[in-house]
Amino acid sequence: MMQHFNHTDFNQWSRIYRANFINSLSGFKSVSLIGTSNKQGQPNLAIFSNIIHLGADPALIGFINRPLEAAPHTIANIESTGTYTINHIQESFYKKAHQTSAKYPSEISEFDTTGLTPLWRPSISSPFVGESVIQYALQLVEIIPIKLNRTFLVIGTITDAFVSKEWIEDDGFIDLEKAKSITSLGIDGYYNVQKIDRLPYAKP
Ligand SMILES: Cc1cc2nc3c(=O)[nH]c(=O)nc-3n(C[C@H](O)[C@H](O)[C@H](O)COP(=O)(O)O)c2cc1C
């Protein structure tokens, strides 16, 4: 039977139970690794799943960064260099990707601690993840502080994308199932995906 939960229930739950429940409720996420570096070229890598499409023309992507004390490094690097990379995760390295969420000090590179490979490309000042088969680079446009819970909406424009041609269909659709990009649920669930269908543009 379907159970009814409300605000009172949410408030009574333990922090972990509430985090698991509420984070699962909004559905499967576009989980990826965000690669950045500071001005001195010290790399940083962290897993993010609250990544959203804001528009295709211009090509804009947003992601939610938690309050600064919880997730300080990615956003600081983006503010100082103005660039970052987003790298899809495949099943072959999801455990290493998850490990990047650990609170390492700023002088420690998550590339070193997890064994993921930093990939530097000419004229892009942030590292990509060598193991990732779908990668794109962004230029910072705007950081919008959300006063309500001290999170940030970080908005970037896509400057470069690296995708194998074999996964791109004639109309531009990228078949992420073929690329084997995974998705996430809640704060620690990882899933492979399976396409049901592609449908024609809906008309009234
Ligand atoms: C599956 C998963 C998804 C996550 N998504 C986000 C997210 O969307 N935003 C965020 O700020 N932190 C997210 N985190 C937590 C960050 O990975 C973690 O705080 C990390 O240490 C931030 O690193 P930084 O300080 O190097 O930026 C997520 C963690 C996991 C395991």
The ligand as an ORCA input file, in Angstrom:
! r2SCAN-3c Opt
* xyz 0 1
  C      26.893     10.275     -6.024
  C      27.334     11.600     -5.442
  C      26.800     12.784     -5.949
  C      27.202     14.038     -5.445
  N      26.667     15.168     -5.970
  C      27.033     16.381     -5.487
  C      26.492     17.583     -6.044
  O      25.699     17.552     -6.986
  N      26.889     18.769     -5.502
  C      27.816     18.839     -4.486
  O      28.154     19.945     -4.049
  N      28.352     17.718     -3.962
  C      27.986     16.500     -4.437
  N      28.535     15.364     -3.917
  C      29.543     15.507     -2.834
  C      30.903     15.917     -3.382
  O      31.413     14.932     -4.272
  C      31.884     16.112     -2.213
  O      31.401     17.110     -1.327
  C      33.271     16.490     -2.676
  O      34.166     16.330     -1.614
  C      33.365     17.927     -3.179
  O      34.703     18.117     -3.509
  P      35.423     19.545     -3.665
  O      35.546     20.166     -2.308
  O      36.731     19.106     -4.222
  O      34.620     20.355     -4.599
  C      28.158     14.106     -4.399
  C      28.699     12.905     -3.880
  C      28.299     11.674     -4.401
  C      28.892     10.404     -3.835
*
